[in-house]
Amino acid sequence: MIDLYSDTQTRPTPGMRAAMAAAEVGDEQSDSDPTTLALCARVADLLGQKAGVFMPSGTMCNLVAILVQTRPGDEIIVDDQSHIYNTEAAGSAAIGGVSVAALKTPAGVYTPEAFEAAIRVPARTAPRSALVSIEQTTSFSGGSVWDLADMRRIRDIAKTRGLKAHIDGARLLNAVAATGIAAKAYAEGFDSAWIDLSKGLGCPVGAVLCGDRDFITQAWRWKYRLGGAMRQSGILAAAGLYALDHHVDQLARDNAHAALLRDRIAGAPGLAIAAGAAQSNILCFSVAPLGVTAARFAEACLAQDIRVRAIGAHEIRATTHLEVDEPGILRAADVIRAEAERLSALRD
């Protein structure tokens, strides 16, 4: 099986498992787990932030960042294909009482002008625009990498207009690998930011949310309320430290593998690949010209041991990661191209 469904499919490597087994642990809730503290300090430094808190998931990072920085009845601004808007069970609304303004985007990236136009004029009948989120890289819209200058313009507009600015950094380090721009340069001046450990970095669980010390104090309170507080979390945190030491270089290879897959299937009949696709470790393409659904195309690939993800009616997403090597990418490309050719011939 060549599993390109998501980079969440990664499993701990033997070296990571050994690091977890050897981890020095304490009680996270009393700030006495040394491995967890070391991980939080490491990620905070990586992002240029004052402090961090270890979370069970990136979804909790986003939700806690929203809960700390908004109040019920507020509105947050995101892109219409973002994880916050589509894949977090409407947590901001269900738990925080916060509505979402989702900006229409072609590839998960909105302009500073579109953001500024979406900020509400204060009115007693309207929600208060309170927070803007940037997803770096984008997820369901194909791994687009945000331009640093645009991120900073959005950050500065938010500050001028009284909003908080947040980075959903689930794949921020893939953007770093693609551009060479440091993570702390992307996160500079943002009120909150986080990175995921369980995607390209290959950890079994976890993410680290960062901000200033007051933000983290409040984030810890919400973590506790939501049931996210742990005890000997150093066993999990050790995986994160191992990944930061050993798996960061892999992200550049993952990005290159997505580009290789794109190039190998480009020109296949019935596959529509947008310009600029595969900027990081995600490739999206449409099978609409073949006259089949994405689900049917994905099922046909799976029958040949190639697992891709159907996104909506006609979009396919393939995500590269450390468990798929170059021969695996070439095999996946051959199957995808052959299936497109088969379906195209049937259509003709």
C-alpha positions as a Markdown table, in Angstrom:
| # | Residue | x | y | z |
|---|---|---|---|---|
| 1 | Met | 0.0 | 0.0 | 0.0 |
| 2 | Ile | 1.2 | 3.5 | -1.0 |
| 3 | Asp | -0.7 | 5.7 | 1.4 |
| 4 | Leu | -1.1 | 9.2 | 0.2 |
| 5 | Tyr | -4.4 | 9.9 | 2.0 |
| 6 | Ser | -2.7 | 12.2 | 4.5 |
| 7 | Asp | 0.6 | 12.9 | 6.3 |
| 8 | Thr | -1.3 | 12.0 | 9.4 |
| 9 | Gln | -0.8 | 8.3 | 8.4 |
| 10 | Thr | 2.8 | 8.4 | 9.5 |
| 11 | Arg | 3.8 | 6.1 | 12.3 |
| 12 | Pro | 6.6 | 6.5 | 14.9 |
| 13 | Thr | 10.0 | 5.3 | 13.6 |
| 14 | Pro | 12.1 | 2.9 | 15.6 |
| 15 | Gly | 14.3 | 5.7 | 16.8 |
| 16 | Met | 11.3 | 7.7 | 17.9 |
| 17 | Arg | 9.9 | 4.8 | 19.8 |
| 18 | Ala | 13.2 | 4.4 | 21.6 |
| 19 | Ala | 13.2 | 8.1 | 22.5 |
| 20 | Met | 9.7 | 7.8 | 23.9 |
| 21 | Ala | 10.6 | 4.7 | 25.9 |
| 22 | Ala | 13.6 | 6.5 | 27.5 |
| 23 | Ala | 11.8 | 9.8 | 28.2 |
| 24 | Glu | 12.2 | 11.4 | 31.5 |
| 25 | Val | 8.8 | 12.2 | 32.8 |
| 26 | Gly | 6.9 | 14.0 | 35.6 |
| 27 | Asp | 3.5 | 15.6 | 36.1 |
| 28 | Glu | 2.6 | 17.9 | 33.2 |
| 29 | Gln | -0.1 | 19.7 | 35.2 |
| 30 | Ser | 2.3 | 20.8 | 37.9 |
| 31 | Asp | 4.9 | 21.8 | 35.4 |
| 32 | Ser | 7.2 | 19.0 | 36.5 |
| 33 | Asp | 7.4 | 17.0 | 33.3 |
| 34 | Pro | 10.9 | 18.0 | 32.1 |
| 35 | Thr | 10.5 | 16.5 | 28.6 |
| 36 | Thr | 7.2 | 18.4 | 28.0 |
| 37 | Leu | 8.7 | 21.6 | 29.3 |
| 38 | Ala | 11.7 | 21.1 | 27.0 |
| 39 | Leu | 9.5 | 20.6 | 23.9 |
| 40 | Cys | 7.4 | 23.7 | 24.7 |
| 41 | Ala | 10.5 | 25.8 | 25.1 |
| 42 | Arg | 12.0 | 24.4 | 21.9 |
| 43 | Val | 8.9 | 25.1 | 19.8 |
| 44 | Ala | 8.4 | 28.6 | 21.3 |
| 45 | Asp | 12.0 | 29.4 | 20.4 |
| 46 | Leu | 11.4 | 28.0 | 16.9 |
| 47 | Leu | 8.4 | 30.3 | 16.4 |
| 48 | Gly | 10.0 | 33.3 | 18.2 |
| 49 | Gln | 7.3 | 33.3 | 20.8 |
| 50 | Lys | 7.6 | 33.7 | 24.6 |
| 51 | Ala | 6.0 | 30.4 | 25.7 |
| 52 | Gly | 4.2 | 27.3 | 24.5 |
| 53 | Val | 1.7 | 24.6 | 25.7 |
| 54 | Phe | 1.6 | 21.0 | 24.5 |
| 55 | Met | -1.8 | 20.0 | 23.1 |
| 56 | Pro | -3.2 | 16.6 | 22.1 |
| 57 | Ser | -4.1 | 17.9 | 18.7 |
| 58 | Gly | -3.9 | 20.8 | 16.3 |
| 59 | Thr | -7.7 | 21.1 | 16.4 |
| 60 | Met | -7.4 | 21.9 | 20.1 |
| 61 | Cys | -4.7 | 24.4 | 19.3 |
| 62 | Asn | -7.0 | 26.3 | 17.0 |
| 63 | Leu | -10.0 | 26.0 | 19.3 |
| 64 | Val | -8.1 | 27.2 | 22.3 |
| 65 | Ala | -6.5 | 30.1 | 20.4 |
| 66 | Ile | -10.0 | 31.2 | 19.4 |
| 67 | Leu | -11.5 | 30.8 | 22.9 |
| 68 | Val | -8.7 | 32.8 | 24.5 |
| 69 | Gln | -8.9 | 35.6 | 21.9 |
| 70 | Thr | -12.6 | 36.0 | 21.4 |
| 71 | Arg | -15.8 | 36.2 | 23.3 |
| 72 | Pro | -19.3 | 34.7 | 22.5 |
| 73 | Gly | -20.9 | 36.6 | 19.6 |
| 74 | Asp | -17.6 | 37.5 | 18.0 |
| 75 | Glu | -16.6 | 36.6 | 14.4 |
| 76 | Ile | -13.4 | 35.1 | 13.1 |
| 77 | Ile | -12.1 | 35.5 | 9.5 |
| 78 | Val | -10.7 | 32.5 | 7.7 |
| 79 | Asp | -10.5 | 31.1 | 4.2 |
| 80 | Asp | -13.4 | 29.0 | 3.0 |
| 81 | Gln | -11.3 | 25.8 | 2.6 |
| 82 | Ser | -9.6 | 26.1 | 6.0 |
| 83 | His | -9.4 | 23.3 | 8.6 |
| 84 | Ile | -11.1 | 25.6 | 11.1 |
| 85 | Tyr | -14.1 | 26.1 | 8.9 |
| 86 | Asn | -14.5 | 22.6 | 7.4 |
| 87 | Thr | -13.0 | 20.0 | 9.7 |
| 88 | Glu | -13.2 | 21.0 | 13.3 |
| 89 | Ala | -16.9 | 20.1 | 14.0 |
| 90 | Ala | -17.8 | 23.8 | 14.2 |
| 91 | Gly | -16.0 | 23.9 | 17.6 |
| 92 | Ser | -15.7 | 27.7 | 17.6 |
| 93 | Ala | -19.5 | 28.0 | 17.3 |
| 94 | Ala | -20.4 | 25.0 | 19.5 |
| 95 | Ile | -18.1 | 25.8 | 22.4 |
| 96 | Gly | -17.1 | 29.4 | 22.0 |
| 97 | Gly | -20.3 | 30.9 | 20.5 |
| 98 | Val | -18.2 | 32.4 | 17.7 |
| 99 | Ser | -19.3 | 32.8 | 14.1 |
| 100 | Val | -17.0 | 32.3 | 11.1 |
| 101 | Ala | -16.6 | 34.6 | 8.1 |
| 102 | Ala | -15.2 | 32.3 | 5.4 |
| 103 | Leu | -13.5 | 34.2 | 2.5 |
| 104 | Lys | -13.8 | 32.7 | -0.9 |
| 105 | Thr | -10.4 | 31.7 | -2.2 |
| 106 | Pro | -9.0 | 29.9 | -5.2 |
| 107 | Ala | -6.3 | 28.0 | -3.3 |
| 108 | Gly | -6.9 | 28.8 | 0.3 |
| 109 | Val | -5.0 | 32.1 | 0.2 |
| 110 | Tyr | -7.0 | 35.4 | 0.4 |
| 111 | Thr | -5.5 | 38.8 | -0.2 |
| 112 | Pro | -4.9 | 41.5 | 2.5 |
| 113 | Glu | -7.5 | 43.6 | 0.7 |
| 114 | Ala | -10.1 | 40.9 | 0.9 |
| 115 | Phe | -9.4 | 40.5 | 4.6 |
| 116 | Glu | -9.7 | 44.2 | 5.3 |
| 117 | Ala | -13.0 | 44.3 | 3.4 |
| 118 | Ala | -14.3 | 41.5 | 5.5 |
| 119 | Ile | -13.8 | 43.3 | 8.8 |
| 120 | Arg | -17.1 | 44.4 | 10.2 |
| 121 | Val | -18.1 | 48.0 | 10.7 |
| 122 | Pro | -19.0 | 48.2 | 14.4 |
| 123 | Ala | -22.7 | 48.0 | 14.7 |
| 124 | Arg | -25.1 | 46.9 | 17.5 |
| 125 | Thr | -26.7 | 44.3 | 15.1 |
| 126 | Ala | -23.4 | 42.8 | 13.8 |
| 127 | Pro | -20.9 | 40.4 | 15.3 |
| 128 | Arg | -17.5 | 41.9 | 16.3 |
| 129 | Ser | -14.6 | 41.0 | 14.0 |
| 130 | Ala | -12.2 | 39.7 | 16.6 |
| 131 | Leu | -9.6 | 37.4 | 15.0 |
| 132 | Val | -8.1 | 36.4 | 11.7 |
| 133 | Ser | -6.5 | 33.0 | 10.9 |
| 134 | Ile | -4.0 | 32.2 | 8.3 |
| 135 | Glu | -3.4 | 28.5 | 7.4 |
| 136 | Gln | 0.2 | 28.0 | 6.5 |
| 137 | Thr | 0.4 | 25.8 | 4.4 |
| 138 | Thr | -3.1 | 25.4 | 3.3 |
| 139 | Ser | -4.6 | 21.9 | 3.6 |
| 140 | Phe | -7.7 | 21.0 | 1.6 |
| 141 | Ser | -7.0 | 23.6 | -1.0 |
| 142 | Gly | -3.7 | 22.0 | -2.0 |
| 143 | Gly | -0.8 | 23.0 | 0.2 |
| 144 | Ser | -0.4 | 26.5 | -1.0 |
| 145 | Val | 2.4 | 28.5 | 0.6 |
| 146 | Trp | 1.4 | 32.0 | 1.8 |
| 147 | Asp | 3.7 | 34.9 | 0.8 |
| 148 | Leu | 5.4 | 36.3 | 3.8 |
| 149 | Ala | 4.7 | 39.9 | 2.8 |
| 150 | Asp | 1.0 | 39.2 | 2.5 |
| 151 | Met | 1.0 | 37.5 | 5.9 |
| 152 | Arg | 2.6 | 40.5 | 7.5 |
| 153 | Arg | 0.2 | 42.9 | 5.8 |
| 154 | Ile | -2.7 | 40.9 | 7.1 |
| 155 | Arg | -1.1 | 40.9 | 10.6 |
| 156 | Asp | -0.6 | 44.7 | 10.5 |
| 157 | Ile | -4.2 | 45.4 | 9.3 |
| 158 | Ala | -5.5 | 43.2 | 12.1 |
| 159 | Lys | -3.5 | 45.1 | 14.7 |
| 160 | Thr | -4.6 | 48.5 | 13.3 |
| 161 | Arg | -8.2 | 47.4 | 13.3 |
| 162 | Gly | -8.2 | 45.8 | 16.7 |
| 163 | Leu | -8.2 | 42.1 | 15.7 |
| 164 | Lys | -5.9 | 39.3 | 16.9 |
| 165 | Ala | -3.9 | 37.4 | 14.3 |
| 166 | His | -3.4 | 33.6 | 14.5 |
| 167 | Ile | -1.4 | 31.1 | 12.4 |
| 168 | Asp | -2.7 | 27.6 | 11.9 |
| 169 | Gly | 0.7 | 26.2 | 11.4 |
| 170 | Ala | -0.1 | 22.5 | 11.0 |
| 171 | Arg | 2.3 | 22.4 | 8.1 |
| 172 | Leu | 4.3 | 25.5 | 8.7 |
| 173 | Leu | 7.5 | 23.6 | 8.6 |
| 174 | Asn | 6.7 | 22.4 | 5.1 |
| 175 | Ala | 6.5 | 26.1 | 4.1 |
| 176 | Val | 9.8 | 26.7 | 5.7 |
| 177 | Ala | 11.3 | 23.8 | 3.7 |
| 178 | Ala | 9.8 | 25.1 | 0.5 |
| 179 | Thr | 11.0 | 28.7 | 0.9 |
| 180 | Gly | 13.9 | 28.7 | 3.3 |
| 181 | Ile | 12.2 | 31.4 | 5.4 |
| 182 | Ala | 12.5 | 30.7 | 9.1 |
| 183 | Ala | 9.5 | 29.7 | 11.1 |
| 184 | Lys | 10.0 | 32.6 | 13.5 |
| 185 | Ala | 9.9 | 35.0 | 10.5 |
| 186 | Tyr | 6.5 | 33.7 | 9.5 |
| 187 | Ala | 5.2 | 33.9 | 13.1 |
| 188 | Glu | 6.8 | 37.3 | 14.0 |
| 189 | Gly | 4.2 | 39.7 | 15.5 |
| 190 | Phe | 1.3 | 37.2 | 15.4 |
| 191 | Asp | -0.6 | 36.8 | 18.6 |
| 192 | Ser | -0.7 | 33.0 | 18.5 |
| 193 | Ala | 0.8 | 30.2 | 16.3 |
| 194 | Trp | 1.4 | 26.5 | 16.5 |
| 195 | Ile | 3.0 | 23.6 | 14.7 |
| 196 | Asp | 1.7 | 20.0 | 14.4 |
| 197 | Leu | 3.9 | 17.1 | 15.4 |
| 198 | Ser | 1.7 | 14.3 | 14.0 |
| 199 | Lys | 1.9 | 15.1 | 10.3 |
| 200 | Gly | 5.1 | 15.4 | 8.4 |
| 201 | Leu | 7.2 | 15.2 | 11.5 |
| 202 | Gly | 5.9 | 11.7 | 12.1 |
| 203 | Cys | 4.8 | 11.8 | 15.8 |
| 204 | Pro | 1.9 | 9.7 | 17.0 |
| 205 | Val | 0.1 | 12.6 | 18.6 |
| 206 | Gly | 0.4 | 16.3 | 19.6 |
| 207 | Ala | 1.0 | 19.9 | 18.7 |
| 208 | Val | 2.4 | 22.9 | 20.5 |
| 209 | Leu | 0.6 | 26.2 | 20.7 |
| 210 | Cys | 2.6 | 29.4 | 21.3 |
| 211 | Gly | 2.1 | 33.0 | 22.2 |
| 212 | Asp | 3.1 | 35.4 | 25.0 |
| 213 | Arg | 3.0 | 34.3 | 28.6 |
| 214 | Asp | -0.4 | 35.7 | 29.4 |
| 215 | Phe | -1.9 | 34.0 | 26.3 |
| 216 | Ile | -0.4 | 30.7 | 27.4 |
| 217 | Thr | -1.7 | 31.1 | 31.0 |
| 218 | Gln | -5.2 | 31.5 | 29.5 |
| 219 | Ala | -4.6 | 28.7 | 27.0 |
| 220 | Trp | -3.7 | 26.3 | 29.8 |
| 221 | Arg | -7.0 | 27.1 | 31.5 |
| 222 | Trp | -8.9 | 26.2 | 28.4 |
| 223 | Lys | -6.8 | 23.1 | 27.8 |
| 224 | Tyr | -7.8 | 21.9 | 31.3 |
| 225 | Arg | -11.5 | 22.8 | 30.7 |
| 226 | Leu | -11.5 | 20.8 | 27.5 |
| 227 | Gly | -10.0 | 17.7 | 29.0 |
| 228 | Gly | -6.7 | 18.1 | 27.3 |
| 229 | Ala | -4.5 | 18.2 | 30.4 |
| 230 | Met | -2.2 | 15.2 | 30.8 |
| 231 | Arg | 0.1 | 13.7 | 33.4 |
| 232 | Gln | 3.3 | 12.0 | 32.2 |
| 233 | Ser | 3.0 | 13.6 | 28.8 |
| 234 | Gly | 6.8 | 13.5 | 28.4 |
| 235 | Ile | 6.5 | 10.1 | 26.7 |
| 236 | Leu | 4.6 | 11.9 | 23.9 |
| 237 | Ala | 6.7 | 15.1 | 24.0 |
| 238 | Ala | 9.9 | 13.0 | 23.6 |
| 239 | Ala | 8.6 | 12.0 | 20.1 |
| 240 | Gly | 8.3 | 15.7 | 19.3 |
| 241 | Leu | 11.9 | 16.5 | 20.4 |
| 242 | Tyr | 13.1 | 13.5 | 18.4 |
| 243 | Ala | 11.2 | 14.7 | 15.3 |
| 244 | Leu | 12.7 | 18.2 | 15.5 |
| 245 | Asp | 16.1 | 16.6 | 15.7 |
| 246 | His | 15.7 | 14.0 | 13.0 |
| 247 | His | 12.7 | 14.5 | 10.7 |
| 248 | Val | 12.8 | 18.2 | 9.7 |
| 249 | Asp | 15.1 | 17.6 | 6.7 |
| 250 | Gln | 12.6 | 15.0 | 5.5 |
| 251 | Leu | 10.0 | 17.7 | 4.8 |
| 252 | Ala | 12.0 | 19.0 | 1.9 |
| 253 | Arg | 12.0 | 15.5 | 0.4 |
| 254 | Asp | 8.3 | 15.3 | 0.9 |
| 255 | Asn | 7.8 | 18.6 | -0.9 |
| 256 | Ala | 10.0 | 17.3 | -3.7 |
| 257 | His | 8.0 | 14.1 | -3.9 |
| 258 | Ala | 4.7 | 16.0 | -4.3 |
| 259 | Ala | 6.3 | 17.9 | -7.2 |
| 260 | Leu | 7.5 | 14.7 | -8.7 |
| 261 | Leu | 4.1 | 13.2 | -8.6 |
| 262 | Arg | 2.6 | 16.3 | -10.2 |
| 263 | Asp | 5.1 | 16.2 | -13.0 |
| 264 | Arg | 4.6 | 12.4 | -13.6 |
| 265 | Ile | 0.9 | 12.7 | -14.0 |
| 266 | Ala | 0.8 | 16.0 | -15.8 |
| 267 | Gly | -0.8 | 15.7 | -19.2 |
| 268 | Ala | -2.7 | 12.5 | -18.4 |
| 269 | Pro | -6.1 | 12.6 | -20.1 |
| 270 | Gly | -8.9 | 13.9 | -17.9 |
| 271 | Leu | -6.7 | 15.1 | -15.0 |
| 272 | Ala | -6.9 | 18.9 | -14.4 |
| 273 | Ile | -4.0 | 20.2 | -12.4 |
| 274 | Ala | -4.0 | 23.9 | -11.5 |
| 275 | Ala | -1.1 | 26.1 | -12.1 |
| 276 | Gly | 1.0 | 26.4 | -9.0 |
| 277 | Ala | -0.1 | 23.0 | -7.6 |
| 278 | Ala | 2.3 | 21.1 | -5.3 |
| 279 | Gln | 4.0 | 24.0 | -3.6 |
| 280 | Ser | 4.6 | 21.9 | -0.5 |
| 281 | Asn | 3.8 | 18.2 | 0.2 |
| 282 | Ile | 0.2 | 18.3 | -1.0 |
| 283 | Leu | -1.0 | 17.8 | -4.6 |
| 284 | Cys | -4.7 | 18.4 | -5.5 |
| 285 | Phe | -6.1 | 17.7 | -9.0 |
| 286 | Ser | -9.6 | 17.4 | -10.5 |
| 287 | Val | -11.0 | 14.3 | -12.2 |
| 288 | Ala | -14.1 | 16.2 | -13.4 |
| 289 | Pro | -13.1 | 16.0 | -17.1 |
| 290 | Leu | -13.2 | 12.2 | -16.8 |
| 291 | Gly | -16.9 | 12.4 | -15.9 |
| 292 | Val | -16.4 | 10.4 | -12.7 |
| 293 | Thr | -16.6 | 11.4 | -9.0 |
| 294 | Ala | -13.5 | 11.7 | -6.9 |
| 295 | Ala | -14.8 | 8.9 | -4.7 |
| 296 | Arg | -14.9 | 6.5 | -7.7 |
| 297 | Phe | -11.5 | 7.5 | -8.9 |
| 298 | Ala | -10.0 | 7.0 | -5.4 |
| 299 | Glu | -11.7 | 3.6 | -5.1 |
| 300 | Ala | -10.1 | 2.5 | -8.4 |
| 301 | Cys | -6.7 | 3.6 | -7.2 |
| 302 | Leu | -7.2 | 1.9 | -3.9 |
| 303 | Ala | -8.0 | -1.4 | -5.7 |
| 304 | Gln | -4.4 | -1.2 | -6.9 |
| 305 | Asp | -3.0 | -0.4 | -3.5 |
| 306 | Ile | -2.7 | 3.4 | -4.0 |
| 307 | Arg | -4.6 | 5.4 | -1.4 |
| 308 | Val | -5.5 | 9.0 | -2.2 |
| 309 | Arg | -8.2 | 11.2 | -0.7 |
| 310 | Ala | -11.5 | 12.3 | -2.4 |
| 311 | Ile | -12.2 | 16.0 | -1.5 |
| 312 | Gly | -15.7 | 17.0 | -2.5 |
| 313 | Ala | -17.2 | 15.9 | -5.7 |
| 314 | His | -14.3 | 15.9 | -8.1 |
| 315 | Glu | -11.1 | 16.8 | -6.3 |
| 316 | Ile | -8.4 | 14.3 | -5.4 |
| 317 | Arg | -5.7 | 15.1 | -2.8 |
| 318 | Ala | -2.4 | 13.3 | -2.5 |
| 319 | Thr | -0.2 | 14.0 | 0.5 |
| 320 | Thr | 3.4 | 12.9 | 0.7 |
| 321 | His | 5.2 | 12.0 | 3.9 |
| 322 | Leu | 8.2 | 10.2 | 5.4 |
| 323 | Glu | 6.7 | 6.7 | 4.8 |
| 324 | Val | 6.5 | 7.1 | 1.0 |
| 325 | Asp | 9.8 | 7.0 | -0.8 |
| 326 | Glu | 10.6 | 8.0 | -4.4 |
| 327 | Pro | 9.9 | 4.5 | -5.8 |
| 328 | Gly | 6.5 | 4.6 | -4.1 |
| 329 | Ile | 5.8 | 8.0 | -5.7 |
| 330 | Leu | 6.7 | 6.7 | -9.1 |
| 331 | Arg | 4.4 | 3.7 | -8.6 |
| 332 | Ala | 1.6 | 5.9 | -7.4 |
| 333 | Ala | 2.0 | 8.1 | -10.5 |
| 334 | Asp | 1.9 | 5.1 | -12.8 |
| 335 | Val | -1.4 | 3.9 | -11.3 |
| 336 | Ile | -3.0 | 7.3 | -11.3 |
| 337 | Arg | -2.0 | 8.0 | -14.9 |
| 338 | Ala | -3.1 | 4.5 | -16.0 |
| 339 | Glu | -6.5 | 4.9 | -14.3 |
| 340 | Ala | -7.0 | 8.3 | -16.0 |
| 341 | Glu | -6.2 | 6.7 | -19.4 |
| 342 | Arg | -8.5 | 3.8 | -18.8 |
| 343 | Leu | -11.4 | 6.1 | -17.7 |
| 344 | Ser | -10.7 | 8.5 | -20.6 |
| 345 | Ala | -10.9 | 5.6 | -23.1 |
| 346 | Leu | -14.2 | 4.4 | -21.7 |
| 347 | Arg | -15.6 | 8.0 | -22.0 |
| 348 | Asp | -14.5 | 8.2 | -25.6 |
